[in-house]
């Protein structure tokens, strides 16, 4: 495997991006891995590496670069703690248009790399980034598969709401949802399900899980559900990202 961390120029600066891909073969389909609210950390790099071992060129960008932030460190669970307030401030500084601009820059960089095949792209987003992964599919025709894992803001009154995405893309969409999630309650999940009616897209609820269940370092980590999420994710990409 080849790992590297580089600064990729964007419209608003440079995003430090972790990239992992197999050493031999290729070019490999590109997967953009959008981080969750706590930001870049080794836990996410390990997940990117796991994806890459299946034959993908995985890009994990720092989405907080505009604020000069990257690795936030441990987040105090107390909602009134400075660390948690800072995390939410950073999270709310992002918008779908900003992230789509960054995605354009990531794909432009990948286009220059021999190891990357930007004609076939997949996305995945966790927590705050589920909506970004889904919107990438509606903005970039090269995106053939998109996954939202315990995503938030999935059903809004905006035209770019993820629950409306099935009408705007031919990509296969997958929504993996925690059974108990204060950030994505069941009434929101039902709206997403209704929006996917008549398509080959899937909305799956993982029984006995809480928001963040796929992250090994979280107290809510659920090993069986996390492994099922890997199974679903890799199957999604196998179906849609073959040359």
C-alpha positions as CSV (number, residue, x, y, z in Angstrom):
1,X,0.0,0.0,0.0
2,X,1.1,3.6,-0.7
3,X,0.1,6.3,1.8
4,X,0.7,10.0,1.5
5,X,-0.5,13.2,2.9
6,X,-0.4,16.2,0.6
7,X,-1.8,19.7,0.4
8,X,-4.3,20.0,-2.5
9,X,-5.1,23.5,-3.8
10,X,-8.7,24.6,-3.7
11,X,-10.6,27.8,-4.5
12,X,-10.1,28.9,-0.9
13,X,-6.7,27.6,0.0
14,X,-5.3,24.1,0.4
15,X,-6.8,21.1,2.0
16,X,-4.4,18.6,3.6
17,X,-5.5,15.2,2.2
18,X,-4.6,11.7,3.2
19,X,-4.4,9.4,0.2
20,X,-4.1,5.6,0.2
21,X,-4.0,3.1,-2.7
22,X,-2.5,-0.2,-3.6
23,X,1.1,-0.2,-4.7
24,X,0.5,-2.4,-7.8
25,X,-2.1,-2.4,-10.6
26,X,-4.4,0.5,-11.3
27,X,-5.5,3.0,-12.2
28,X,-8.0,2.6,-9.3
29,X,-11.5,4.0,-8.9
30,X,-11.5,7.0,-6.7
31,X,-13.3,7.1,-3.4
32,X,-13.7,10.3,-1.5
33,X,-14.0,9.7,2.2
34,X,-15.7,12.7,3.9
35,X,-14.8,13.0,7.6
36,X,-17.1,13.3,10.6
37,X,-17.4,16.3,12.9
38,X,-14.4,15.5,15.2
39,X,-12.1,15.9,12.2
40,X,-9.1,14.0,10.9
41,X,-7.5,11.5,13.1
42,X,-5.6,8.1,12.8
43,X,-8.9,6.3,13.3
44,X,-10.1,7.7,10.0
45,X,-6.8,7.1,8.2
46,X,-7.1,3.5,9.2
47,X,-10.6,3.3,7.8
48,X,-9.3,4.9,4.5
49,X,-6.5,2.3,4.4
50,X,-9.0,-0.5,4.8
51,X,-11.0,0.8,1.9
52,X,-7.9,1.2,-0.2
53,X,-6.9,-2.4,0.3
54,X,-9.9,-3.5,-1.8
55,X,-8.5,-1.7,-4.8
56,X,-9.4,1.9,-4.5
57,X,-7.7,5.3,-4.6
58,X,-9.0,6.8,-1.4
59,X,-8.9,10.5,-0.6
60,X,-9.6,11.7,3.0
61,X,-9.5,15.5,2.9
62,X,-9.4,17.9,5.9
63,X,-12.6,19.8,5.5
64,X,-11.8,22.4,8.2
65,X,-8.8,23.9,6.4
66,X,-10.6,27.3,5.9
67,X,-10.6,27.7,9.6
68,X,-7.0,26.6,10.0
69,X,-8.0,23.5,12.0
70,X,-7.3,19.8,11.3
71,X,-6.8,17.3,14.1
72,X,-9.0,18.5,16.9
73,X,-7.9,15.9,19.5
74,X,-10.2,14.4,22.1
75,X,-13.7,16.0,22.2
76,X,-15.1,16.5,25.7
77,X,-18.7,14.9,25.7
78,X,-20.0,17.8,27.8
79,X,-22.1,19.9,25.4
80,X,-20.9,23.1,27.2
81,X,-17.2,22.3,26.9
82,X,-15.0,24.6,24.8
83,X,-13.9,21.6,22.7
84,X,-17.4,20.5,21.8
85,X,-18.5,24.1,21.1
86,X,-15.5,24.5,18.8
87,X,-16.3,21.3,17.0
88,X,-19.9,22.4,16.3
89,X,-18.7,25.8,15.2
90,X,-16.4,24.2,12.6
91,X,-19.1,21.8,11.5
92,X,-21.6,24.6,10.9
93,X,-19.0,26.6,9.0
94,X,-19.4,24.1,6.1
95,X,-22.1,24.1,3.4
96,X,-22.9,21.8,0.6
97,X,-21.7,24.4,-2.1
98,X,-18.3,24.8,-0.2
99,X,-17.8,21.0,0.0
100,X,-18.7,20.5,-3.7
101,X,-16.1,23.1,-4.6
102,X,-13.6,21.1,-2.6
103,X,-14.7,17.9,-4.2
104,X,-14.1,19.5,-7.6
105,X,-10.5,20.3,-6.5
106,X,-9.9,16.8,-5.2
107,X,-11.0,15.2,-8.5
108,X,-8.9,17.7,-10.4
109,X,-5.9,16.6,-8.5
110,X,-6.7,13.0,-8.9
111,X,-7.0,13.5,-12.6
112,X,-3.3,14.2,-12.7
113,X,-2.4,10.9,-10.9
114,X,-1.6,7.7,-12.8
115,X,-2.9,5.6,-9.9
116,X,-6.4,7.2,-10.0
117,X,-9.3,6.6,-12.4
118,X,-11.5,9.7,-12.0
119,X,-14.0,8.3,-14.5
120,X,-15.3,6.0,-11.8
121,X,-15.9,7.6,-8.4
122,X,-17.5,6.6,-5.1
123,X,-18.1,8.6,-2.0
124,X,-18.8,7.9,1.7
125,X,-19.6,10.4,4.4
126,X,-20.0,9.8,8.2
127,X,-22.1,11.9,10.5
128,X,-22.1,15.5,9.3
129,X,-20.8,14.4,5.9
130,X,-23.4,11.9,4.9
131,X,-25.2,14.7,3.1
132,X,-22.0,15.7,1.3
133,X,-21.4,12.2,0.0
134,X,-24.9,12.0,-1.4
135,X,-24.7,15.5,-2.9
136,X,-21.5,14.6,-4.7
137,X,-23.5,12.1,-6.6
138,X,-26.0,14.8,-7.7
139,X,-23.1,17.2,-8.8
140,X,-20.6,14.9,-10.5
141,X,-21.7,12.3,-13.1
142,X,-18.5,10.3,-12.4
143,X,-19.9,9.4,-8.9
144,X,-21.5,6.0,-9.4
145,X,-22.1,5.1,-5.8
146,X,-22.6,7.2,-2.6
147,X,-23.0,6.1,1.0
148,X,-24.2,8.1,4.0
149,X,-23.4,6.5,7.4
150,X,-25.5,7.8,10.3
151,X,-25.7,11.1,8.3
152,X,-27.4,14.2,9.6
153,X,-29.5,16.9,7.9
154,X,-30.8,14.2,5.6
155,X,-34.3,15.7,5.1
156,X,-34.5,19.4,5.0
157,X,-36.6,22.0,3.2
158,X,-33.8,22.9,0.8
159,X,-33.6,21.7,-2.8
160,X,-30.3,20.0,-2.1
161,X,-31.7,17.9,0.7
162,X,-30.3,14.3,0.5
163,X,-33.8,12.7,0.7
164,X,-34.5,14.2,-2.8
165,X,-31.2,12.9,-4.3
166,X,-32.7,9.9,-6.0
167,X,-34.5,12.2,-8.5
168,X,-31.2,13.8,-9.5
169,X,-28.6,11.1,-9.9
170,X,-28.2,7.7,-11.5
171,X,-25.7,6.7,-8.8
172,X,-26.7,4.0,-6.4
173,X,-27.3,5.5,-2.9
174,X,-27.0,3.8,0.4
175,X,-28.1,5.2,3.8
176,X,-26.9,3.3,6.8
177,X,-28.7,4.6,9.9
178,X,-28.4,4.0,13.7
179,X,-31.5,2.7,15.4
180,X,-31.1,5.4,18.1
181,X,-29.7,8.7,16.8
182,X,-30.6,12.0,18.3
183,X,-29.1,13.7,15.2
184,X,-31.2,11.6,12.8
185,X,-34.5,10.5,14.5
186,X,-36.7,7.9,13.0
187,X,-39.1,10.5,11.5
188,X,-36.2,11.8,9.4
189,X,-35.2,8.3,8.3
190,X,-38.8,7.7,7.2
191,X,-38.6,10.8,5.0
192,X,-35.5,9.5,3.4
193,X,-37.1,6.2,2.8
194,X,-40.1,7.9,1.2
195,X,-37.7,9.8,-1.0
196,X,-36.0,6.6,-2.2
197,X,-39.3,4.9,-3.2
198,X,-39.1,3.5,-6.7
199,X,-35.4,3.4,-6.9
200,X,-32.7,0.7,-6.3
201,X,-31.4,2.8,-3.4
202,X,-31.4,1.4,0.1
203,X,-32.1,2.9,3.6
204,X,-31.0,0.4,6.2
205,X,-31.4,0.7,10.0
206,X,-28.8,-1.1,12.1
207,X,-30.6,-2.6,15.2
208,X,-29.2,-1.9,18.6
209,X,-26.9,0.9,17.5
210,X,-26.2,4.5,18.3
211,X,-24.8,7.4,16.3
212,X,-21.1,6.7,15.6
213,X,-21.3,2.9,15.8
214,X,-18.8,2.2,13.1
215,X,-15.9,4.1,14.7
216,X,-13.7,1.6,16.7
217,X,-12.5,4.3,19.2
218,X,-16.0,5.5,20.2
219,X,-17.7,4.1,23.3
220,X,-20.8,3.4,21.1
221,X,-18.7,1.1,18.8
222,X,-20.7,-1.9,17.8
223,X,-18.4,-4.5,16.2
224,X,-21.0,-6.6,14.4
225,X,-22.8,-3.5,13.0
226,X,-19.5,-2.0,12.0
227,X,-18.5,-5.1,10.1
228,X,-21.9,-5.2,8.4
229,X,-21.3,-1.6,7.4
230,X,-18.0,-2.6,5.7
231,X,-19.8,-5.5,4.0
232,X,-22.5,-3.1,2.6
233,X,-20.0,-0.5,1.6
234,X,-17.7,-2.8,-0.3
235,X,-20.6,-4.5,-2.0
236,X,-21.9,-1.1,-3.1
237,X,-18.6,-0.2,-4.6
238,X,-18.1,-3.6,-6.2
239,X,-21.5,-3.3,-8.0
240,X,-20.8,0.2,-9.3
241,X,-17.1,1.0,-9.5
242,X,-15.9,-1.7,-11.8
243,X,-14.2,-0.5,-14.9
